[in-house]
């Protein structure tokens, strides 16, 4: 499956100080980003057609007038063909990234374009250009989903914060110890997050080693930091009902994005689907007669069939006649937007009770208390589904068959949040 990266490419001219001819540039706009790309082509302003008026309507043309020549000696046909080639290449890049389900940063897009069309730029490989190659190639080979790309973008940012001129030699076994300390002291990561970051870095180092970019002793770094038993944040029945029953209005949610997020989140609470799987859910995968959905889970590649609770079915019915990109069944937003929106939804629904979590940073145990809504994320819907199913008496094997989990150990963190269910079970024995 792929995503559509909505974008616009405009051609235009830019006046140059003290020059009679202008620079022709491409302006690319997408997903709130805008960047100008250098074409290396020049033309006098009077030889450029930006738009024409036909029947009173302005129509973009954005090309050199026929029969004209530039100061470089190129004809209008040559220049316009060169512009077409550049535009087609940028279109091809968006198609490629769309197939990877990955939205590139402006710098990534510019670098790919410059490598193809801008002469004189030294194409020197550095630690971070190799990291970009890793993301692109490994992401395609391993069918990364969008949140995996985002995780490695975060890895890259931490590495750049550590040293903008980083080399492989600085990330040998001893260097990884120093980098671990940096993640604690300067980036403020807890031990669990630090362990994940180091695992991601070692994935990159392994790939780079296999592709001949370095040969260091990084594998000798095996230190794992002590972590506390994972806090599973899930909603109880009362809190979930507050979210399910909340009524939005145009004042609270002008563009309906909060309501979209709430509905998709509740759907996750009643199906256990990850964001990536809700995002990929299409109408043909929904059987309204059988009241089931049948989907391939992207993370594990397993095919699962999930019976639909009436609440989940009602959400699908709500959007049954609306049209979404790629025939999606629900109006799901990006992972990042959903995580921001669901916190706002939690605040509106009054989920403000203090919640305390414990974490390790280095050798120190830290206690953190925040209002409940600040801990909300879209993935909390999946955790809520699992905890409610187990609390309701479902066998772990049944839950795992619907969530796609492979190992029973994945169920263990939920045991600690089932104490109320245990108490009710004991009381029923009386």
Secondary structure, DSSP 8 states (H G I E B T S, - for coil): ------EEEEEEEEE-TT-SEEEEEEEEEETTEEEEEEEEEEEEGGGEEEEEEETTEEEEEEEE-TT-B-TTS-BHHHHHHHHHHHHHHHHHHHHHHHHTT----HHHHHHHHHHHH-TT------HHHHHHHHHHHHHHHTT--HHHHHHHHHHHHHHHHH-TT--GGGGSHHHHHHHHHHHHHTT---HHHHHHHHHHHHHHHHHHHHTTS----GGG----------------HHHHHHHHT----TTT-TTSHHHHHHHHHHHHHHH---HHHHHH-BGGGEETTTTEEEEE-TTT--EEEEE--HHHHHHHHHTTT---GGGBSS----HHHHHHHHHHHHHHTT--SEEEEEEEETTEEEEEEEEGGGG--THHHHHHHHHHHHHTT--HHHHHHHH----THHHHTTGGGGHHHHHHHHHHT-
